[in-house]
Every structure is written in C-alpha cells, then in structure tokens.
C-alpha cells in the first residue's frame, strides 16, 4: 500500500486517503477513522460459486464470462460500468478492503444486473463481501452508503449496457494490465481474452463516462431510480454493517 496522499477530517468522520487501483497501488482508498473500523482479520470473503469463473482485478472479464451463463441469459440483464471522469470511485464492502467498513476507490468497476420475473433487479458483483446475487436496493445502499459523506470527486457514474450488446462488442487485449516492459501487473485469467468486432480493445471506451458509446451513462441518482425505484435511497440513515462484519 502506498503512502497516504490526503487527509480529510469532517465534523464526525475522518478519512485518510491511500493509493489503490485495479492494477497496482496507484489510485486512492479512503479509510474511515481506524478507531471506529471493524477488523476483518478473522473473516473470510464469501466463496465464489464453483460454476462461476473469477480472476481478481479482471472484473470486466469476470462479468463477460458470467453473462454467458445459460441460467442468466433467460433474464433481462445489463452490464454496468462504474467510473467517473477522475477514475476514482469509492465502493464499500469490497474484497480488496482490509476492513469491511472501509471503502476501496477503484479506477473502474464492472457488475451485472439481472431482472427477476417480478421485476426486481439483482446485482452480481464478484468482488463484493456482501455475497451475490443481492437485491439491488440492498447492494446500492451498502456499497455506496458513504458516497454522500465524501468529496464529490469520488462519486460514481454508471454506463449501463444490455448484456447481449456487451457480449457482441466487448474486446480486451489486457494491455491495461501490463507495465512498460509488457509484464502483467496482476496474473491474467486462464481463459482467452475476449475479442469481438474490429477493435483489439475497447474496454476504456466502455469505462469512459463522458463520451458517447454503447449503452447509457447515468448519474448515481438516475441509477438508483432505474434499479431500485428510489433516487433518494442514500439519503436514508446509513445501514449498519451486516451481522457477519460485526466483529
């Protein structure tokens, strides 16, 4: 973990900012007052189901593989890229966090949402500590609970892409995971990289939340409305940590 970059102290909460990212320690992780944080030393992240492919730090490919699961293709599904113009989005309850109540700030993250027959959206985030699938209201209220309490530069934006379009068009040559010498900064997945269309990689075009591309870019409020029906979900009192994190 890199050295602290910034300290931010509010009236009731303190944050220390550290570097962290999808590839190497180079962006920011926001840490609440450590005196109030709950330790994770005795906790294990929920296991990935054996029929689901997973490689840490390759969330886009994990979701690409997940979209191909036959049992999920019968549902309306949308792949959602989470980022912002600064590539600094705070998410809580992530596997990469050393404490469950501490957020990790990713340069981008990718999740899958599927709609049940009774029109309830469920979230598949293979990097969450909360388990999956999780009802969208529960996922967003926990994963982004602290967003109203931190600087706006860490607020997320979302690009929602129909899963079938994502499968048709997504390509990655994994170049974003290589250093200047061409070495992988994190171990790559064992499967072949996704290659669709004429571009060797279009990952960052999906991650880009400024320019038009496949899918619809939304604010956090619009995203909450779309998947939970409540744009003011995060204005409710912050939810308590799940019981398994109360250690």
N, C-alpha and C positions, 0 to 999 in steps of 0.2 A: 504494500500500500504506500502511495506517495505521501509526501508531506502535506500538512494542511495548507489550503490556499487562502481561505477566507473564514473569518468568524462573524457570525450574525447572532445577536442576542436580542430577544424580544422581551415583552413585559413578563411573560410566564414561561417562555420556551427558549432554549439556547440551541444553536446549531453550529457545528464545526464542519467545514466542507473539506472533503478529501477527494483525490483523483480516483476515477474508476471508469471503465468503459467496456464495450462489447469485445474488445480485442486485448488491450493492455491497460494498466493503470494510467489513464491519461485524461479522463473527464472528472466528474465530481460525484461523491457520495455525501449525502447530508446526514449527519449524525445527531440525534437529539441529545439532550443532557444525559451523559452516561450514568449519572446517579439515579436517574429515573428509568433507564433502559432495563429490560429484562434479558438475562443471559440466555444464550442458546446452546451452551456447552453440552447440555445433556439431551438435546433434541436432535432428531434426525429428520431431514426433509421427507415428505411423502414419497413413496417409491413410484417410479414411472411404470405404468402397466406394461407387462412383458410384450404385448402385441403392438406397442407404440414405439417408434424409433425416436431416439433422443441423443443429441450431442450438445454439450454445454457450449455456449457462446455462438451457436448457429441457429438462433430462434427462427429465422426465416425459412431455413431448410427443414427444421422440425415441423413447422406448420405446413410446409409444402408436402411433406410426407403424410402428415395427419389428414390433410384434405383428400388424400387418395384412399382413405379407409372406407370400404364399401358401406359400413353401417352409418357413416356420417354423410355420405353422398345422397341419401334419401331425404335429408333435411335441407331447408334453406340455410345457406352458410355464407358468411362473409369473413374474409381475412382483413384484419385491422392492423395497420402500421401505426405505431405510436412514436412521435418525434416532435420536434419544433425547430424553428429557424436556427437556434443556437446548438441544437443536438444535445440538449441537457434536460432530460425528463425524469422527474422523481417518481419512483414507484416503491410502494411499501410491500412488505411480506414477500420478498424475492429470495430465491435460494442463495444469491450472491451476498446477501446481507449477513454480517456476523451476528446480528441480533434481530429478532423478528420485528421489533418495533422501530428499527432503523430503516430508512429508505436507501435505495440504490438509485443513482441517476445514470440512466443509460443514454447513449447517443441515439439509439432507436431500439424498439422492441416490437415483436410481432405476436399476435394472438389470433385465435379463431373463435368466431361466434356462430352458434347453430341455434335454429329456432325450433322449438318443440311443437307438436301438433296443436297445443293450446296457446300458441303464440308467445311463449316465454323464451327469452333469449338466454342461452347458456354460454359461458366463457371457458375456452380451453387455453390455458396458459401453462405450458410445461415447466416454466421457471418460477411459478408461484409456490409459496409454502402452504397455501390455503387448500390445495387439492383441486382436482378438476375431473369432470366439468363442474362449474359453480354457477349458480344463478347470477345473471348479470348485475342485478341490484346489489347482491352481496359482494361480488367481485369489485365493482367500481367503488362502493362505499368503503371497502377496506384498502384496496390498492392505491386509491388516490385520496384517502381521508385527510392527509395533511396538506394537500395542494393549496387550499385557501389560506394556509398559515405560513407559507414560504414565499420568497420573492417570485414575481410573475415570470421571470426568465426561465423558471423550471416547470412552468405549466405546460401540459402536453397538448398537442393537436393530433388528429387522427385521420388516416386515409382508409376508408372502407372500400374493399374490392370484392365483388362477387367471387366466391371460391372458384367457380368454373373458369372465370376470366384469369384469375391468378394462375391456375394450372395451365392454361393455354399460353400465357405470355411470360411467366417468370423465368429468368435466366440468371445464373450466377457463376462466375469463374473463380470465386473465392479470393479474388485479388485483394479485397479489402482486409483480408485476414493474413496477408503476407507483409513482411518487413522489406526494407530496401534491398536486402540480399536475396529476396524471394523465399525466405523461410517462413513457415507458418508460425504465427504468434500464439495460436491455440491449436490443438490437434484437430484435424478436419474429420468430418463424418466418414464412415466406411463405405457409404454408397456413392454413386456417381453424382457429380454436381448437376443440378437442373439446367437444362439447355432447351429453350423454346424460342421460336422466332429467329430473327436475324442478328440480334444483339448477343454478344458473349456474356454481358452482364447488364442488367437493368435494375439491380437492387436499389441503387441510390435514387433512381427516378421514382420508385415506389416510396422510399423514405422521405423524399422531398415533399414538404407540406406547403410550398409556396407556388410552384409551377403546376400547370395542368398536366395530368397524366391519367392513366387508367384508375377509375374509382372516384370517390367523392371525399374531399377534405373537409373536416368538421372541427369546430371548437369542442372543448370539453362539455359545455352546456348542451350543445346540439347532439353530441354523442350520448350523453345521459338521457336526453329525450328520446332518441332513436331506440336505445336498447333497454331502458328502464321505465320510460314514460314520465320521468321526473327530472327536469332540468335543475331543480334545487336540491337534489339528493345530498350533495356535500355540504349544504347549509344546515343540515340536521346536526345534533350533537355528535361528536366523534364516537364511532363504535368502540367498545372495549376490545382488547386483544382476544382472539379465540381462546377457549379454555386450555388448549394444548400448549399455548405460549405463556400461560400464567405460571411461570416457574420462579 
